[in-house]
């Protein structure tokens, strides 16, 4: 399952990960779901991105126990 996100000029992958997952290091999930988008420091406005929906359990399993 995916959410759709339309970028605004200057957004970054890590900002999107923070917005949707609460963790900027989870940006790779969004990058992997959008192979049609060139990897760049900032994103142009108007791109349609797919943001994978993850189960809370999936995310917490990747965190160290003291951050769960």
C-alpha positions in Angstrom: 0.0 0.0 0.0 1.2 3.5 -0.9 0.4 7.1 -0.1 0.8 9.7 -2.9 2.9 12.7 -2.2 3.3 15.7 -4.6 6.6 17.4 -4.0 7.2 21.1 -3.5 10.3 22.7 -4.8 13.4 22.0 -2.6 12.0 19.1 -0.6 14.5 16.5 0.4 14.1 12.7 0.8 15.0 12.8 4.5 12.3 15.5 5.1 9.7 13.2 3.5 10.9 10.3 5.7 10.6 12.4 8.8 7.1 13.6 7.8 5.7 10.1 7.0 7.8 7.9 9.3 9.1 10.1 12.0 12.7 9.1 11.1 14.8 10.8 8.5 16.9 7.6 8.1 14.0 5.8 6.6 14.3 7.8 3.3 15.6 4.7 1.5 12.1 3.2 1.5 10.7 6.2 -0.4 13.7 6.2 -2.8 13.3 2.5 -3.6 9.5 3.0 -4.2 10.3 5.7 -6.8 13.0 4.4 -9.2 11.8 6.8 -11.9 13.0 9.8 -9.8 16.7 10.7 -10.1 18.5 10.7 -6.8 19.2 14.3 -6.1 19.9 16.4 -3.0 16.6 18.3 -3.5 13.5 17.5 -5.4 11.8 19.6 -8.0 8.2 20.7 -7.4 5.3 18.8 -8.9 6.7 15.2 -8.8 4.3 12.5 -7.8 5.9 10.1 -5.4 4.7 6.9 -3.9 5.3 6.6 -0.1 5.2 3.1 1.2 2.8 2.6 4.1 4.6 0.5 6.7 3.2 -1.3 9.8 4.3 0.3 13.0 5.6 -3.0 14.0 7.9 -3.1 11.0 9.4 0.2 11.8 9.9 -0.5 15.5 11.7 -3.8 14.8 14.5 -1.8 13.0 15.0 0.5 16.0 17.3 -0.4 18.8 15.3 -1.4 22.0 16.0 1.9 23.8 14.3 3.8 21.0 11.2 1.6 20.7 
